[in-house]
Amino acid sequence: MTYYTPGPVPLYGPDFTDDPNAVYVRLRQYGPVAPVEIAPGVTAHLVTDYRAALDLLKDTETWSKDPRVWQETLPPDCQILPMMKWRPNAMFNDGEAHQRYRSVITDSFSRIEPHHLRRQVATAADQLISEFAAAGEADLVGQYARPLPLVLFNALMGMPAHYGPRLVTALTGLFESADTEVANKGDMDFEQYVTELITLKAQQRGNDLTSWIMDHPAALGPEELVNQIGIAMAGGNEPTTNLISNALSRMLSNPDYYSTLTNGALTARDAINDVLRNEPPLANFSAHFARRSVSFHGTWIHANQPVLVSYHAANTAPDGLPAHSVRSGGGAHLAWAAGPHACPVKQPALLIATAAIERLTSHLCDLELAVPRRRLTWRPGPFHRALAELPARFTPVCADGAGTTPGTRPSSSPPPEAIPTPKPPVGFATAPRKTPSSAP
Ligand code: HEM
């Protein structure tokens, strides 16, 4: 077969941000592996084919996750480094070192009881909803989906609540890789947060993730500790935000989910499955480096050069199955990657996203988009599929002060089974809308 061969295709510009599917169509013309530019002047290869992606993700003999030889070839202030440079954590190591780091993550997260996690999500959700419920409108990215995982992680890690906003600013900056200065500052601020967290827990352990990670039999050294906590929070935050907001944007713009939020046929979990397949929160990642020069699915890859996997492209054209179909149950997809480095926190992440959406829609059951979905804007960057904003409106709801009534609006569906609400911290009661609603 003859493949298309002009130069690398940029993944950081407006073309990719506005219409990634069109760029993936173009990339597929190169065959299963295409040349891309992940930042100005930084080239890589991107796997767009499902089978080739699995071959790469599972073949640890040929591929390494260690970027150190490659990163030496980049300028030290390169904007891609905060996301891709080597660190002593699960993401960037192979073999036994990887196993050791990964076991710290899996063992520690497995100690969180699902019912406890649901309660923690509900607490974080209620706190955030109470901040905008009376306004009748909100940006569900900036005011909900972005801060929620961070408020939650801050609590799961055992930090006082007032540390939450610092985390939001630092990690938002780190993922804003289009601006080198902001990304580097976010990186430094985040390291500082984690250092303070460890200092606090070194003085007094608690029933929290940080203490479990510190006391894990792997006996992490100080730098390893910072980096394991770092990957759990930085690695988990951005994709969870995107999973929540991308799913919400689908629910709010598709009458199959509800004609009002409480009587549709499809559920939050259906929206999440739809996103995982058709718009994965982490769109392109799994950077691997060839241990030696190799021909891979028809493309010559030089030793130590980066090859990334497009979960999005691989998912949306797997073996000729139609793209963009809502499939109950989700089916096979690569949104969590595959092989030894597949996301180790998949079940908790699914629980967090589902509970966050259900909590929001049970409080604000007439939520609707304030602009048509096609006019929503997306954040630039090669790695994530992230809404910049998700403007929504709803009937204003006032805190009732009693602390016991999550929502007094009549509802045709039972409260979400997933979220026990013994005594939520904030109660709400409906208030009249300030502005009349009009269809988007
Ligand atoms: C509680 C939230 C989450 C946490 C703590 C978390 C943590 C992690 C960690 C530690 C890794 C590295 C594993 C390794 O290299 O062995 C990882 C990998 C990964 N995670 Fe998650 N994650 C979370 C949520 C998500 C979500 C919502 C998605 C997207 C649906 C996601 C997708 C991935 C993918 C694709 C990888 C592979 C990345 C690579 O190898 O480059 N994660 N995650």
Residues whose N, C-alpha, C, O or C-beta is under 5 A from the ligand:
A	BS01	HEM	A90 M91 R102 I105 I231 A232 G235 G236 P239 T240 L243 P281 L282 F285 S286 A287 L334 A335 W336 A337 P340 H341 A342 C343 P344 V345 A349
